[in-house]
Amino acid sequence: MRLKIENLSIEKINPQSKQWDETLKLFDDSNIYQTVAFGLNSGDGSKLENVVIKKNNEIISMAQIRLKTLPLLNKGIAYIRWAPLWQKRNQSPDVSILKTALEKLINEYVEKRKLVLRIMPKLTEHKELFEELNFHLLESNKPYRTFILDIQNSLEDIRKGFRKKWRYSLKQAEKSGLQIESGESLEYFDTFLELYKSMHTRKQFKEFVDVKTFRDIQQLLLPENKLRIFIAYLHNQPLASIVISAMGDTGIYLLGGSNETALKYSASYLLQWKAIEWLKENNIKYYDLGGIDPETNPGVYTFKKGLGGEDISFIGTFELSGGILSKTIVKLGEKVKKLS
């Protein structure tokens, strides 16, 4: 049954213009994954479609959609990561706006264009809303889990909230003679990449993201959305580095790299502390520590747990199909990808 959408419109914004990233400023839940820079560097061959949803001509929501469809047939998948955005700045969150936005997206991509609509929302609640709208949860997609640190309190109170061992390691790092620098230039990013390469050579872990892609993303981001790179030096030699994104009301720890010497001086502790100071200076309310998995990476889990943040999980990835053809195309495509 077709949804009845009144006084609503969905309008495309050219991703090649600056208008999209400028509009992101309206929302507290804006994030790096909804920037054009990230979308253009997703590396999956998808086409970007950037839409704003208006009610009575006022923007109430927005979503960057990655479309993967077969030529001529125009059937396939519309994928949305960490959106739709619906929490306007200086306004109390109104879940009816989220519902309205989802209804309009269903109307456009499922009912009209007969695509599979897959959404990984930036939400820890409202799962029942997706169920009400007939989405089904993709059990195969593991929900994003992380620690969220509330940094609205004073720095003194934030520090008191760290676990005893974490506070001790931070204090030792502060006494070690480390110097911390931060910036947004490609020179900083290249230093990070060298440290990341050193860490990967040492640990030989499985990579799930191409960190070099973030260098390309950095060049396309608006100045106010640039990634911030923090580097710890000892006697002018870089030991460790982290990369932070700060958009909306939340900062996200994206990437980290270090050499073997960094462990001796607890450089990662001081880097995180300096990142928190910088986030507070820029009026950020929360710090997302960037994903945790206590089973496969217990060391990182323990380190991040030490900051005293709240252990949270997103509600998962949801899907709604607009037709058997798109559903079949998506299933076959994902099967081929798994076999390749």
Backbone hydrogen bonds in HBPLUS format (Angstrom, degrees):
<---DONOR---> <-ACCEPTOR-->    atom                        ^
c    i                          cat <-CA-CA->   ^        H-A-AA   ^      H-
h    n   atom  resd res      DA  || num        DHA   H-A  angle D-A-AA Bond
n    s   type  num  typ     dist DA aas  dist angle  dist       angle   num
A0056-ASN N   A0007-ASN O   3.01 MM  49  5.54 155.8  2.07 151.0 158.4     1
A0009-SER N   A0054-LYS O   2.95 MM  45  5.23 148.4  2.05 143.7 149.4     2
A0054-LYS N   A0009-SER O   2.88 MM  45  5.23 166.8  1.89 152.9 157.5     3
A0011-GLU N   A0052-VAL O   2.95 MM  41  5.41 165.4  1.97 158.7 162.3     4
A0052-VAL N   A0011-GLU O   2.87 MM  41  5.41 156.1  1.92 154.0 160.7     5
A0013-ILE N   A0050-ASN O   2.74 MM  37  5.45 155.1  1.81 155.0 158.7     6
A0017-SER N   A0014-ASN O   3.05 MM   3  5.65 164.7  2.07 118.7 123.6     7
A0022-GLU N   A0018-LYS O   3.04 MM   4  6.18 150.3  2.13 153.1 162.4     8
A0023-THR N   A0019-GLN O   2.91 MM   4  6.07 148.8  2.01 145.7 153.6     9
A0023-THR N   A0020-TRP O   2.99 MM   3  5.14 118.3  2.38  98.1 113.4    10
A0024-LEU N   A0020-TRP O   3.10 MM   4  6.49 137.4  2.29 145.9 158.0    11
A0025-LYS N   A0022-GLU O   3.24 MM   3  5.80 154.1  2.31 109.7 116.4    12
A0026-LEU N   A0023-THR O   3.01 MM   3  5.80 169.9  2.02 125.0 128.3    13
A0027-PHE N   A0024-LEU O   3.11 MM   3  5.85 172.1  2.11 124.8 127.3    14
A0089-ARG N   A0026-LEU O   2.88 MM  63  5.80 159.1  1.93 148.5 147.4    15
A0030-SER N   A0027-PHE O   3.42 MM   3  5.44 160.4  2.46 104.4 104.9    16
A0028-ASP N   A0087-GLN O   2.73 MM  59  5.62 154.6  1.79 170.3 176.3    17
A0249-ASP N   A0028-ASP O   3.00 MM 221  5.18 151.5  2.09 142.6 135.1    18
A0034-GLN N   A0031-ASN O   3.04 MM   3  5.65 162.2  2.07 119.0 124.7    19
A0035-THR N   A0032-ILE O   3.18 MM   3  5.41 166.1  2.20 110.3 112.8    20
A0039-GLY N   A0035-THR O   3.09 MM   4  6.38 167.3  2.10 150.2 154.0    21
A0040-LEU N   A0036-VAL O   2.83 MM   4  5.99 162.2  1.87 161.5 164.0    22
A0041-ASN N   A0038-PHE O   3.06 MM   3  5.18 138.7  2.23 100.7 112.9    23
A0042-SER N   A0039-GLY O   3.37 MM   3  5.27 158.7  2.42 109.4 106.9    24
A0047-LYS N   A0067-LEU O   2.84 MM  20  5.00 166.3  1.85 143.6 146.3    25
A0067-LEU N   A0047-LYS O   2.73 MM  20  5.00 175.2  1.73 154.1 153.8    26
A0049-GLU N   A0065-ILE O   2.81 MM  16  5.06 146.4  1.92 152.7 158.6    27
A0065-ILE N   A0049-GLU O   2.81 MM  16  5.06 170.9  1.82 149.4 150.8    28
A0051-VAL N   A0063-ALA O   3.10 MM  12  5.64 177.4  2.10 156.3 155.7    29
A0063-ALA N   A0051-VAL O   3.00 MM  12  5.64 159.8  2.05 159.3 164.0    30
A0053-ILE N   A0061-SER O   2.84 MM   8  5.11 173.5  1.85 139.6 140.8    31
A0060-ILE N   A0053-ILE O   2.86 MM   7  5.93 171.7  1.86 164.1 165.9    32
A0061-SER N   A0053-ILE O   3.38 MM   8  5.11 147.8  2.49 142.4 141.3    33
A0055-LYS N   A0058-GLU O   2.88 MM   3  5.29 154.7  1.95 146.6 147.0    34
A0058-GLU N   A0055-LYS O   3.03 MM   3  5.29 164.8  2.05 112.5 117.4    35
A0062-MET N   A0085-LEU O   3.29 MM  23  5.34 143.2  2.44 130.2 138.4    36
A0085-LEU N   A0062-MET O   2.87 MM  23  5.34 166.2  1.89 165.2 163.6    37
A0066-ARG N   A0079-TYR O   2.91 MM  13  5.12 170.1  1.92 148.6 151.5    38
A0079-TYR N   A0066-ARG O   2.92 MM  13  5.12 170.8  1.93 140.6 143.7    39
A0068-LYS N   A0077-ILE O   2.99 MM   9  5.39 164.2  2.01 155.2 160.1    40
A0077-ILE N   A0068-LYS O   2.95 MM   9  5.39 160.0  1.99 145.7 146.7    41
A0070-LEU N   A0075-LYS O   3.02 MM   5  5.78 157.0  2.07 149.7 149.2    42
A0074-ASN N   A0070-LEU O   2.86 MM   4  5.40 149.1  1.95 167.2 167.9    43
A0073-LEU N   A0071-PRO O   2.70 MM   2  5.52 145.0  1.81 101.8  92.6    44
A0116-VAL N   A0076-GLY O   2.94 MM  40  6.21 170.4  1.95 155.4 158.6    45
A0078-ALA N   A0116-VAL O   2.74 MM  38  6.02 162.9  1.77 171.7 171.0    46
A0118-ARG N   A0078-ALA O   2.91 MM  40  6.18 168.3  1.92 159.8 163.6    47
A0080-ILE N   A0118-ARG O   2.88 MM  38  6.30 156.6  1.93 160.3 167.9    48
A0120-MET N   A0080-ILE O   2.85 MM  40  6.18 166.9  1.86 167.9 172.4    49
A0082-TRP N   A0120-MET O   2.62 MM  38  5.67 153.7  1.68 166.3 162.5    50
A0097-ILE N   A0094-ASP O   2.90 MM   3  5.70 150.8  1.98 123.0 130.2    51
A0099-LYS N   A0095-VAL O   3.03 MM   4  6.38 160.8  2.06 151.4 156.1    52
A0100-THR N   A0096-SER O   2.94 MM   4  6.10 158.7  1.99 141.2 147.2    53
A0101-ALA N   A0097-ILE O   2.88 MM   4  6.09 160.1  1.92 151.1 156.4    54
A0102-LEU N   A0098-LEU O   2.95 MM   4  6.19 162.8  1.98 153.6 157.9    55
A0103-GLU N   A0099-LYS O   2.92 MM   4  6.14 158.3  1.97 150.6 156.8    56
A0104-LYS N   A0100-THR O   3.01 MM   4  6.28 152.4  2.09 146.9 153.9    57
A0105-LEU N   A0101-ALA O   2.98 MM   4  6.25 155.1  2.04 149.5 156.5    58
A0106-ILE N   A0102-LEU O   2.89 MM   4  6.12 157.6  1.94 151.4 157.5    59
A0107-ASN N   A0103-GLU O   2.93 MM   4  6.10 159.3  1.98 143.4 149.5    60
A0108-GLU N   A0104-LYS O   2.99 MM   4  6.20 153.6  2.07 145.2 151.3    61
A0109-TYR N   A0105-LEU O   2.87 MM   4  5.90 171.9  1.88 156.3 158.0    62
A0110-VAL N   A0106-ILE O   2.94 MM   4  4.97 142.7  2.08 125.2 136.8    63
A0111-GLU N   A0106-ILE O   2.98 MM   5  6.33 163.5  2.01 160.3 164.6    64
A0112-LYS N   A0107-ASN O   3.14 MM   5  6.22 141.0  2.30 138.7 149.3    65
A0115-LEU N   A0109-TYR O   2.87 MM   6  5.65 164.5  1.90 159.2 161.3    66
A0114-LYS N   A0110-VAL O   3.14 MM   4  4.65 125.9  2.45 108.3 116.7    67
A0322-GLY N   A0115-LEU O   2.98 MM 207  5.02 129.1  2.24 113.1 127.7    68
A0117-LEU N   A0320-LEU O   2.78 MM 203  5.23 172.4  1.79 160.5 158.5    69
A0320-LEU N   A0117-LEU O   2.90 MM 203  5.23 145.4  2.02 139.9 151.1    70
A0119-ILE N   A0318-PHE O   2.76 MM 199  5.25 159.4  1.81 152.0 159.1    71
A0318-PHE N   A0119-ILE O   2.82 MM 199  5.25 169.0  1.83 153.1 153.2    72
A0315-ILE N   A0123-LEU O   2.95 MM 192  6.10 142.7  2.09 150.5 154.3    73
A0129-LEU N   A0126-HIS O   3.13 MM   3  5.35 141.4  2.29 101.2 111.5    74
A0130-PHE N   A0127-LYS O   3.14 MM   3  5.51 122.4  2.49 105.2 117.6    75
A0131-GLU N   A0127-LYS O   3.21 MM   4  6.60 156.3  2.27 148.0 154.9    76
A0132-GLU N   A0128-GLU O   2.87 MM   4  6.03 150.4  1.96 141.8 149.9    77
A0133-LEU N   A0129-LEU O   3.12 MM   4  6.38 139.2  2.29 139.4 149.5    78
A0133-LEU N   A0130-PHE O   3.20 MM   3  5.12 126.9  2.50  91.8 105.2    79
A0135-PHE N   A0130-PHE O   2.96 MM   5  5.32 154.3  2.03 161.4 153.3    80
A0134-ASN N   A0131-GLU O   3.01 MM   3  5.01 158.0  2.06 108.2 110.5    81
A0136-HIS N   A0319-GLU O   2.94 MM 183  5.45 159.8  1.98 146.2 151.2    82
A0319-GLU N   A0136-HIS O   2.96 MM 183  5.45 153.4  2.03 143.8 151.9    83
A0138-LEU N   A0317-THR O   2.83 MM 179  5.63 174.5  1.84 166.3 165.9    84
A0141-ASN N   A0138-LEU O   3.16 MM   3  5.67 156.6  2.22 112.9 119.4    85
A0314-PHE N   A0144-TYR O   2.78 MM 170  5.36 162.3  1.81 160.5 166.7    86
A0292-ILE N   A0145-ARG O   2.82 MM 147  5.77 142.1  1.96 144.5 145.3    87
A0146-THR N   A0312-ILE O   2.96 MM 166  5.63 160.3  1.99 158.3 164.6    88
A0312-ILE N   A0146-THR O   2.89 MM 166  5.63 166.4  1.91 166.1 170.6    89
A0289-LEU N   A0147-PHE O   2.97 MM 142  5.53 175.9  1.97 169.8 171.2    90
A0148-ILE N   A0310-GLU O   2.88 MM 162  5.12 156.4  1.94 137.7 143.2    91
A0310-GLU N   A0148-ILE O   2.82 MM 162  5.12 161.6  1.86 141.4 135.7    92
A0149-LEU N   A0287-TYR O   2.85 MM 138  4.97 171.2  1.86 142.0 143.7    93
A0287-TYR N   A0149-LEU O   2.82 MM 138  4.97 148.7  1.92 140.2 150.2    94
A0151-ILE N   A0285-LYS O   2.88 MM 134  5.42 158.5  1.93 145.9 150.3    95
A0158-ILE N   A0154-SER O   2.91 MM   4  6.20 158.1  1.95 154.1 161.0    96
A0159-ARG N   A0155-LEU O   2.92 MM   4  6.07 161.8  1.95 147.7 152.4    97
A0160-LYS N   A0156-GLU O   3.02 MM   4  6.27 149.4  2.11 141.9 150.5    98
A0161-GLY N   A0157-ASP O   3.16 MM   4  6.39 132.5  2.40 137.4 148.8    99
A0161-GLY N   A0158-ILE O   3.01 MM   3  5.18 134.3  2.23  98.4 111.4   100
A0162-PHE N   A0159-ARG O   3.10 MM   3  5.43 159.7  2.14 108.6 114.8   101
A0163-ARG N   A0306-GLY O   2.80 MM 143  5.00 168.3  1.81 149.5 153.4   102
A0166-TRP N   A0163-ARG O   2.93 MM   3  5.22 116.3  2.35 104.1 120.5   103
A0167-ARG N   A0163-ARG O   2.91 MM   4  6.25 159.1  1.95 161.5 168.3   104
A0168-TYR N   A0164-LYS O   2.99 MM   4  6.22 156.2  2.05 148.2 155.1   105
A0169-SER N   A0165-LYS O   2.97 MM   4  6.20 162.4  2.01 148.2 152.2   106
A0170-LEU N   A0166-TRP O   2.97 MM   4  6.17 154.0  2.04 147.1 154.5   107
A0171-LYS N   A0167-ARG O   2.95 MM   4  6.14 157.6  2.00 146.6 152.6   108
A0172-GLN N   A0168-TYR O   2.97 MM   4  6.28 155.3  2.04 149.8 156.5   109
A0173-ALA N   A0169-SER O   2.98 MM   4  6.19 152.9  2.06 143.2 150.5   110
A0174-GLU N   A0170-LEU O   2.98 MM   4  6.25 149.8  2.07 148.2 156.1   111
A0175-LYS N   A0171-LYS O   3.23 MM   4  6.49 132.9  2.47 137.8 149.3   112
A0175-LYS N   A0172-GLN O   3.16 MM   3  5.18 134.4  2.37  95.7 108.1   113
A0176-SER N   A0173-ALA O   3.20 MM   3  5.07 155.1  2.26  99.3 106.8   114
A0179-GLN N   A0233-TYR O   2.86 MM  54  5.07 162.5  1.89 145.1 150.7   115
A0233-TYR N   A0179-GLN O   2.73 MM  54  5.07 167.6  1.74 155.9 160.4   116
A0181-GLU N   A0231-ILE O   2.97 MM  50  5.36 162.9  2.00 154.2 158.9   117
A0231-ILE N   A0181-GLU O   2.78 MM  50  5.36 164.8  1.80 163.6 166.8   118
A0183-GLY N   A0229-ILE O   2.99 MM  46  5.47 147.6  2.10 143.1 152.9   119
A0229-ILE N   A0183-GLY O   2.86 MM  46  5.47 176.2  1.86 166.5 166.7   120
A0188-TYR N   A0185-SER O   3.16 MM   3  5.41 123.7  2.50  99.9 112.1   121
A0189-PHE N   A0185-SER O   3.21 MM   4  6.62 156.0  2.27 141.4 148.2   122
A0190-ASP N   A0186-LEU O   2.79 MM   4  6.01 150.2  1.88 145.7 153.4   123
A0191-THR N   A0187-GLU O   3.10 MM   4  6.35 149.5  2.20 142.2 149.7   124
A0192-PHE N   A0188-TYR O   3.01 MM   4  6.38 156.8  2.06 148.7 155.2   125
A0193-LEU N   A0189-PHE O   2.91 MM   4  6.23 157.7  1.96 149.3 155.0   126
A0194-GLU N   A0190-ASP O   3.10 MM   4  6.37 151.0  2.19 144.0 150.4   127
A0195-LEU N   A0191-THR O   3.16 MM   4  6.48 156.7  2.22 148.8 154.6   128
A0195-LEU N   A0192-PHE O   3.05 MM   3  5.17 114.7  2.50  98.4 114.0   129
A0196-TYR N   A0192-PHE O   2.80 MM   4  6.07 153.9  1.86 155.0 163.8   130
A0197-LYS N   A0193-LEU O   2.88 MM   4  6.02 159.1  1.92 145.7 151.2   131
A0198-SER N   A0194-GLU O   3.04 MM   4  6.26 152.5  2.12 140.5 147.8   132
A0199-MET N   A0195-LEU O   2.99 MM   4  6.24 155.9  2.05 145.1 151.2   133
A0200-HIS N   A0196-TYR O   2.86 MM   4  6.13 159.5  1.90 155.0 160.6   134
A0201-THR N   A0197-LYS O   2.97 MM   4  6.11 157.8  2.02 147.7 153.5   135
A0202-ARG N   A0198-SER O   3.10 MM   4  6.28 148.4  2.21 140.4 148.8   136
A0203-LYS N   A0199-MET O   2.88 MM   4  6.07 160.9  1.91 153.6 158.4   137
A0204-GLN N   A0200-HIS O   2.69 MM   4  5.13 151.4  1.77 138.6 146.6   138
A0213-THR N   A0210-ASP O   2.93 MM   3  5.60 149.2  2.02 118.0 126.6   139
A0214-PHE N   A0211-VAL O   3.08 MM   3  5.59 140.7  2.24 109.1 118.3   140
A0215-ARG N   A0212-LYS O   3.04 MM   3  5.34 143.0  2.18 103.9 114.6   141
A0216-ASP N   A0213-THR O   3.02 MM   3  5.23 120.0  2.39 100.2 114.3   142
A0217-ILE N   A0213-THR O   2.96 MM   4  6.34 154.2  2.03 147.6 155.7   143
A0218-GLN N   A0214-PHE O   2.92 MM   4  5.99 153.3  1.99 137.1 143.6   144
A0220-LEU N   A0217-ILE O   2.99 MM   3  5.38 141.2  2.15 108.7 119.7   145
A0221-LEU N   A0217-ILE O   3.17 MM   4  6.36 133.4  2.40 153.4 166.5   146
A0225-ASN N   A0222-LEU O   2.85 MM   3  5.26 150.3  1.94 116.0 125.8   147
A0226-LYS N   A0223-PRO O   3.36 MM   3  5.37 167.1  2.38 104.2 107.9   148
A0228-ARG N   A0244-ILE O   2.83 MM  16  5.12 165.3  1.85 154.0 157.4   149
A0244-ILE N   A0228-ARG O   2.86 MM  16  5.12 166.5  1.88 150.1 154.6   150
A0230-PHE N   A0242-ILE O   2.92 MM  12  5.35 166.5  1.94 158.6 163.0   151
A0242-ILE N   A0230-PHE O   2.99 MM  12  5.35 147.7  2.09 141.3 151.2   152
A0232-ALA N   A0240-ALA O   2.81 MM   8  5.27 168.1  1.83 154.0 157.2   153
A0239-LEU N   A0232-ALA O   2.74 MM   7  5.65 171.6  1.75 170.7 168.8   154
A0234-LEU N   A0237-GLN O   2.91 MM   3  5.23 154.3  1.97 137.9 143.9   155
A0237-GLN N   A0234-LEU O   3.05 MM   3  5.23 156.9  2.10 106.8 114.2   156
A0259-ASN N   A0239-LEU O   2.88 MM  20  5.62 153.3  1.95 165.0 167.6   157
A0241-SER N   A0257-GLY O   2.79 MM  16  5.35 152.5  1.86 163.7 164.3   158
A0257-GLY N   A0241-SER O   2.88 MM  16  5.35 152.0  1.96 159.1 159.5   159
A0243-VAL N   A0255-LEU O   2.85 MM  12  5.01 153.6  1.92 143.1 143.1   160
A0254-LEU N   A0243-VAL O   2.91 MM  11  5.62 157.4  1.97 159.4 165.9   161
A0255-LEU N   A0243-VAL O   3.41 MM  12  5.01 160.8  2.45 128.8 133.4   162
A0245-SER N   A0252-ILE O   2.91 MM   7  5.13 160.8  1.95 146.3 152.7   163
A0252-ILE N   A0245-SER O   2.69 MM   7  5.13 156.3  1.74 151.5 159.2   164
A0247-MET N   A0250-THR O   3.30 MM   3  5.96 155.6  2.37 158.0 150.8   165
A0250-THR N   A0247-MET O   3.18 MM   3  5.96 156.6  2.23 145.5 144.4   166
A0285-LYS N   A0249-ASP O   3.01 MM  36  5.34 138.7  2.18 122.4 133.0   167
A0286-TYR N   A0249-ASP O   3.09 MM  37  6.42 150.7  2.18 152.3 160.3   168
A0251-GLY N   A0286-TYR O   2.84 MM  35  6.22 164.6  1.86 154.1 156.7   169
A0288-ASP N   A0251-GLY O   2.71 MM  37  5.94 169.4  1.72 168.5 164.6   170
A0253-TYR N   A0288-ASP O   2.89 MM  35  6.28 160.4  1.93 169.9 176.5   171
A0262-ALA N   A0259-ASN O   3.19 MM   3  5.65 140.3  2.35 108.6 118.4   172
A0264-LYS N   A0261-THR O   3.09 MM   3  5.53 127.6  2.38 109.7 121.5   173
A0265-TYR N   A0262-ALA O   3.19 MM   3  5.42 134.6  2.41 101.6 113.0   174
A0267-ALA N   A0262-ALA O   3.23 MM   5  5.30 170.3  2.24 147.2 148.0   175
A0266-SER N   A0263-LEU O   3.31 MM   3  5.15 166.8  2.33 102.4 106.2   176
A0269-TYR N   A0266-SER O   3.17 MM   3  5.71 136.6  2.37 111.2 121.3   177
A0271-LEU N   A0267-ALA O   3.01 MM   4  6.26 158.1  2.06 154.1 160.8   178
A0272-GLN N   A0268-SER O   3.10 MM   4  6.24 161.1  2.14 143.7 147.7   179
A0273-TRP N   A0269-TYR O   3.12 MM   4  6.36 155.5  2.19 144.2 151.1   180
A0274-LYS N   A0270-LEU O   2.95 MM   4  6.16 161.7  1.98 151.5 156.0   181
A0275-ALA N   A0271-LEU O   2.93 MM   4  6.15 146.8  2.04 144.8 154.5   182
A0276-ILE N   A0272-GLN O   2.99 MM   4  6.27 153.0  2.07 146.3 152.7   183
A0277-GLU N   A0273-TRP O   3.01 MM   4  6.36 159.4  2.05 149.8 155.2   184
A0278-TRP N   A0274-LYS O   2.99 MM   4  6.21 158.0  2.04 143.4 149.3   185
A0279-LEU N   A0275-ALA O   2.89 MM   4  6.12 157.8  1.94 150.4 156.4   186
A0280-LYS N   A0276-ILE O   2.99 MM   4  6.21 161.0  2.03 152.9 157.1   187
A0281-GLU N   A0277-GLU O   3.03 MM   4  6.28 156.2  2.09 147.0 153.8   188
A0282-ASN N   A0278-TRP O   3.15 MM   4  6.40 131.8  2.39 138.4 150.7   189
A0282-ASN N   A0279-LEU O   3.09 MM   3  5.12 133.3  2.32  94.9 107.9   190
A0284-ILE N   A0279-LEU O   3.02 MM   5  5.30 165.3  2.04 150.0 148.8   191
A0283-ASN N   A0280-LYS O   3.01 MM   3  5.07 155.3  2.07 115.8 113.5   192
A0297-ASN N   A0293-ASP O   2.87 MM   4  5.57 152.7  1.94 160.3 167.4   193
A0301-TYR N   A0297-ASN O   3.17 MM   4  6.38 160.6  2.21 151.2 157.2   194
A0302-THR N   A0298-PRO O   2.94 MM   4  6.09 160.0  1.98 146.7 150.8   195
A0303-PHE N   A0299-GLY O   3.05 MM   4  6.29 159.3  2.09 147.6 153.3   196
A0304-LYS N   A0300-VAL O   2.96 MM   4  6.17 169.7  1.97 156.5 158.3   197
A0305-LYS N   A0301-TYR O   2.88 MM   4  5.98 152.5  1.96 147.9 156.4   198
A0306-GLY N   A0302-THR O   3.21 MM   4  6.33 136.8  2.41 139.2 148.3   199
A0306-GLY N   A0303-PHE O   3.22 MM   3  5.40 135.3  2.43  97.9 109.4   200
A0307-LEU N   A0304-LYS O   3.19 MM   3  5.80 165.7  2.21 115.5 119.5   201
A0308-GLY N   A0305-LYS O   3.05 MM   3  5.76 167.2  2.07 121.9 125.8   202
A0327-LYS N   A0323-GLY O   3.14 MM   4  6.30 165.1  2.16 151.2 155.9   203
A0328-THR N   A0324-ILE O   2.92 MM   4  5.99 155.3  1.98 143.7 149.7   204
A0329-ILE N   A0325-LEU O   2.97 MM   4  6.20 162.7  2.00 152.8 157.5   205
A0330-VAL N   A0326-SER O   2.96 MM   4  6.15 163.8  1.98 154.5 158.1   206
A0331-LYS N   A0327-LYS O   3.06 MM   4  6.22 162.8  2.09 146.4 151.2   207
A0332-LEU N   A0328-THR O   2.97 MM   4  6.13 166.1  1.99 153.8 157.4   208
A0333-GLY N   A0329-ILE O   2.91 MM   4  6.03 158.9  1.95 146.4 153.0   209
A0334-GLU N   A0330-VAL O   2.96 MM   4  6.14 158.1  2.01 151.2 156.2   210
A0335-LYS N   A0331-LYS O   3.00 MM   4  6.15 145.9  2.12 142.0 151.6   211
A0336-VAL N   A0332-LEU O   2.98 MM   4  6.21 160.6  2.02 151.8 156.1   212
A0337-LYS N   A0333-GLY O   3.05 MM   4  6.24 153.5  2.12 140.5 148.0   213
A0338-LYS N   A0334-GLU O   3.07 MM   4  6.23 152.5  2.15 140.8 146.8   214
A0339-LEU N   A0335-LYS O   3.15 MM   4  6.39 148.6  2.25 144.1 152.3   215
A0340-SER N   A0336-VAL O   3.00 MM   4  6.16 133.8  2.22 144.2 156.4   216
